[in-house]
Amino acid sequence: MEKKMRYQQVFEKSHAVLDGENDSIAAMATIASLLAQGFSHFYWVGFYRMLDGELVIGPYQGTLGCLRIGLNRGVCGAAASEVKTMIVDNVHDFPGHIACDPRSQSEIVVPVMDVAGNVVAVLDVDSTEESSFDGVDRDGLEKIVGLLESTTVVV
């Protein structure tokens, strides 16, 4: 199936399942699961939440991830600090890359914004192959994380 169509299906399913959900952790867990199931080349997919000025691991699918990431470190920190989606074809060439899992070769990280425009998390997707992500992935993932804009953390 064409990648663009697969993203549309994941978006539609996420939208339907999350309708009325206001807990961001539940929403992130659902999206991570649907993305991991929807794309075989996604080696690791999950969220890092912004807490006390750093990124803290949230719901994810895959091997053990880094627990905390400073805003000045790695692709996740760069995406959160620069408030833009980062696509890295070869993570080993990225200055300050954090090797949470040495099998990761390429990565895309998408900031998650709240309704006020603040970064509240990032969606991190890794692949074991170089150059796995492109503009289609960026557009699809940005649309999907847009569903999180209206959720709130329930403690």
Stockholm file with secondary structure:
# STOCKHOLM 1.0

chainA/1-155         MEKKMRYQQVFEKSHAVLDGENDSIAAMATIASLLAQGFSHFYWVGFYRMLDGELVIGPYQGTLGCLRIGLNRGVCGAAASEVKTMIVDNVHDFPGHIACDPRSQSEIVVPVMDVAGNVVAVLDVDSTEESSFDGVDRDGLEKIVGLLESTTVVV
#=GR chainA/1-155 SS CCHHHHHHHHHHHHHHHHTTCCBHHHHHHHHHHHHHHHCTTCSEEEEEEEETTEEEEEEEESSCCCSEEETTSHHHHHHHHHTSCEEESCGGGSTTCCCSSTTCCEEEEEEEECTTSCEEEEEEEEESSTTCCCHHHHHHHHHHHGGGGGCBCCC
#=GC SS_cons         CCHHHHHHHHHHHHHHHHTTCCBHHHHHHHHHHHHHHHCTTCSEEEEEEEETTEEEEEEEESSCCCSEEETTSHHHHHHHHHTSCEEESCGGGSTTCCCSSTTCCEEEEEEEECTTSCEEEEEEEEESSTTCCCHHHHHHHHHHHGGGGGCBCCC
//
